[in-house]
Structures are given as structure tokens and as C-alpha cells.
Amino acid sequence: MHSLCSHFVFLSCWVTEAIASSGCSRARATTLFRKQTKAIVWGMQTRAVQGMLDFDYVCSRDEPSVAAMVYPFTGDHKQKFYWGHKEILTPVYKSMDDAMKKHPEVDVLISFASLRSAFDSTMEAMQHPQIHTIAIIAEGIPEAQTRKIIKMADEKGVTIIGPATVGGIKPGCFKIGNTGGMLDNILASKLYRPGSVAYVSRSGGMSNELNNIVSRTTDGVYEGVAIGGDRYPGSTFMDHVLRYEDTPGVKMIIMLGEIGGSEEYKICQGIREGRITKPVVCWCIGTCATMFTSEVQFGHAGACANQASETAVAKNQALRDAGAYVPKSFDELDDVVKTVYDELVANGTIIPAQEVPPPTVPMDYSWARELGLIRKPASFMTSICDERGQELIYAGMPITEIFKEEMGLGGVLGLLWFQRRLPRYACKFIEMCLMVTADHGPAVSGAHNTIVCARAGKDLISSLTSGLLTIGDRFGGALDAAAKQFSKAFDSGMVPMEFVNKMKKDGKLIMGIGHRVKSINNPDMRVQILKDYVKQNFPSSVMLDYALDVEKITTSKKPNLILNVDGFIGVAFVDLLRTCGGFTRDEADEFVEIGALNGIFVLGRSMGFIGHYLDQKRLKQGLYRHPWDDISYVLPEHMSM
């Protein structure tokens, strides 16, 4: 206890010197924000800017507080915002110099720069004498850079709010970025008009809590600032408390400190010396740290007690002893605030103003929809994918879960095409189908078209599309047709011979039967691989067995009338949809009817077409011209008149 008391004596001497000499004069030299304050916002923070403009409008400002934005990563342009009911255009500059020159009325910079660029942009801003206040939102700025910023700010007479801050707010006048939250919170906390209570806090989140407490227990907030949680804030508690002391409209002050640092002791000294005469309600968060047996680091960089005097308990007691109003716990803060306020009203120090309703600000459509206040028929409907949240969702399954369970391409296809989580064997079968249909050489029509298009100098997408447009009943499109023909025959009870005879009688080809090169004596290994897999893994393969019985009949007449890869995939997929679980019979038939199976060929063959495109470009093949000797010129004989 003796060492703690001696440390208080040392702090007392140091604080006296600090108050006498200090940098707190710069912050109270001028009012930070007025109803005419104009700001430049560094960064493309459109939502924050719209929030500022809505606040301006509800405060009945004559003009928007945001004069311009600076964003070095795009060219100069205009950004659309709302001012009440009408749309306005706000200039966006690539250069800060240009923005400052074109808007000499601006004296505040709100920096949403990242921690990597915040130092440079802040130092650049302070080269412009018109800037008096800078709010730095970024967290994680190196302390050495912060101290350089503070040193230059002292030299230039600039007030820094932050780093690592949400900013500040002056009801009826101006707010920094996202301070105060959404418009409904602004209205609920009555931040559209000034009250009599000013506060300063380290935490931006807790400043919102103070807005709520003050609005419920007093006539409202006059001004509030969150100085940020870094070890070296650009402006201190004392800077702002002294400003509030010298501001006639402020009748009482709230300071919300925390564990770590010694800034709160300056408030103690200021009260003792009579420099601070207005009632000050204080609380330092972090009293629970005494319950831990080891050192505790709270969320803010500066929220760690390195010695006994930096604990929240010690600082709360010092403030109480100095004459500040300190509750027993944070839960009692609102009661203390109300008690002090009621005393000021009773003795006539505060005369509450008559409440005037604020102007109505139209609610953004997106926000109204989120709150469930409106409904609108959608132009599109989707049931397979949702990208609006924190992560992508395929048919109800988050993308992180898909990777975690190693569902593979087949699993993703099952989700996006069939809205089902297919069994692992089904996913594997889909991937095998994509592999065997990926390419079939350069001579087929799709690959040929892709090659010709690529050699004509067209881009990848044009060349791929050229090849895909050849897919149809004669090339690759037999999957759906084979599935439909075989399943219709099987479901109607036809035996294979009846089916073959009927197709012959009707003069129709059996889709999926026949191959130019392969035959019963020269089998297609792609079909053999897939057939072995289906027999080993599918619960049932009745449709495939039916097609193989048809093949026995057709090959007995001609050896190349085999079940080809298109036909095999078509009938095997019918087995898959009907037996893998999760599909009704009608659902399985619908997927065949709407063309899902041809999608397998399109997806698989696209890989090959792209390969041919890249191959031609890599080989630097020139424009293709078909040789004359491969064209039969059959012209009518010349007819003389």
C-alpha cells in the first residue's frame, strides 16, 4: 500500500506538469464540429458516408457534411448518394491535393485508410493548413507511427481522434463515419439535437452504450468522442474534458475509462486544482482483472495494467477521492448519471428544451426489406445458391462445410444441379463421367469448330462457344434422348426385342446405340470402366441391364451397334436418380426431361474444347483454310443463253 501511495504522489507531480505544459491546449483551442462543418472522407466507404448524410438531414443541416471523398485506386468520378428524398452526386478524387484545393471549406478529414496506408495519408493531410481535425478509424497502426502522427499534430495544431476509433458525434451538427449506428439508433438516442451532457470514451462500442444511457436519463448528448483503444491515442481524455469544461452548452461530463495507462489521473488533478468545475461522472472498465491471478490483456492495445496504479479499481478510487461521481459498478452508471442530471435540473443549471420531432428520412429499400417492413415480388428466383451472407452457400450448405467434408466436384454438382447431397459413390460416378467425356480428339465437330475458331484469332470464350453450339442429337446430345427412350420402353413393360422392333418399324434410331469406330470386338474402354463401377457400387442397375440386353440384339445384326458412352451415361444416370435415395420417381423423370444429363456432356467436353483452344494458341497455328482436294465441287453445267 505504501508503494501505491508513493506512486500517486509521483503521478500527482507529473500530472500537474502535464496540465501546465501540455498538448491539451490544441484540442480545446477550437470547437471541433459545427453545423457548417465540412469533411473529406478518405476511402470508398459509401455506407458510412450515406449514414453521415442521413444524420445531416435529420439534424436539419442546410448542406451535406461530406464535401468529397478521396480514393487513390480509381480515377476522379462522382458517387451517388441520397440527401433526404433526392439523389445527389459527391465528387471522388484520386488525389488528396486535388480534393483539398477544390474544397477549401473542408476542415475535417475522416480516414478509413487501412493500417498500411493510414500513416502516409494522415501525414499528407496535415500538410494542408485547412485541416484542423482528423479521425483515424484504422486499428493496428504501429505505435512508432502513431507517435510521429501525434508529434506533427502538436506542431500543426491538429486534433487527432483515434487511431482505432469509431470517431465521435455532435448531435445536431456532425458525426464521424459510423458513429451512433444506423438511423433508427440515432433517432432512439435523440442524437439529432444537442443535449447538455458531453462524454469521452476509449471504446467506440461503449460510446454507443453511453448514447443510450444519456438519452434515457438526461436531456441528451451535447457531444461525444471515442479516443480509441491504442496505447498512444491522438487526443486524450483531458484534451476533451477541458474542451467540455470551456463549452457553455455542456453542463455535465461523463468519462468512460478503462484498465491500463494513467490518463485518468489527469482528470483527478484537474478536479482538485479547480480547472474542472463541472460535474464529472466517471467509470473505468476492467475491475474484473483483479479476479485473475495473472496479467490480463483486454481487447484494446492499451487495456493492460502494467502496475497497480493502472488497474481499474485503483483509478476508480482515485477519481472518487478527487470528487468525481463514480458508481460502485458499471450497472449503476445510469443511476448516477440520472442523479447528477436531476440535481442540475433542480438547481436551474439545466433547463431542458422542448422536444421537437426530427425530419423524416426515407428508409433505404435494402434496410427496409431487411427489417421486414416491405415486400416486393422478385424478378428472379433461385434455390441453389446464396452469396449474400458471410460465406457462399450451395443448396443450403456453406462452402466451408463442403471443403471440410471433401465432397469434391461431384458433390458440388449434386448440390447445384439436383439440390441434393448425393452419396459418395454417386459423386464419384459423376466425376468419372466428366473425365470420360472430357475429350474425344480433334476430329469431332465440337473440337473441330473450337480449333477453327481459335485459329481465326478469336478469344477463348468465343472459341469454346463455337464448339458447344454443335452439341445436339447428332453430337453429344444423345444422353437425354437415350435416357428417355430406354426408360420409356422399360417403364411400359416392353421386352428388349419388342423395343428394337418398334424402333425399326417407326423408322427411328435408338439413341445411344452405335459407334463409328468401336464395336463388340473392339470395345470402348470408357464404357467398360463405367460399367464395372456401376455394377460394383450402385444399389440397382435395372435400366443399364435393360440397355445391355438391347445391345445384345443390335450387335447380333451389326457389331458396331454397341451401347456407346452417351447411351451408357444416359441409362446409368436414370438408375442413379431412381435408386440413390432422396428423389421421388417424378423428380427423377423431371431431371431427365429438362435436359440435366446433356449438361454432363457439356460440362465434361468443355474441358476438352478449352484444351484444344490452348493447344492451338500454344502451337501458334495460323488461320485455317480447308484444302480444295477435300471438297467435292458439284456445280450445275454452264447453260448458254
Summary of the structure (lengths in Angstrom):
residues: 641
radius of gyration: 37.8
end to end distance: 128.0
largest distance: 129.7
contacts: 2092
relative contact order: 0.07
helix: 47%
strand: 12%
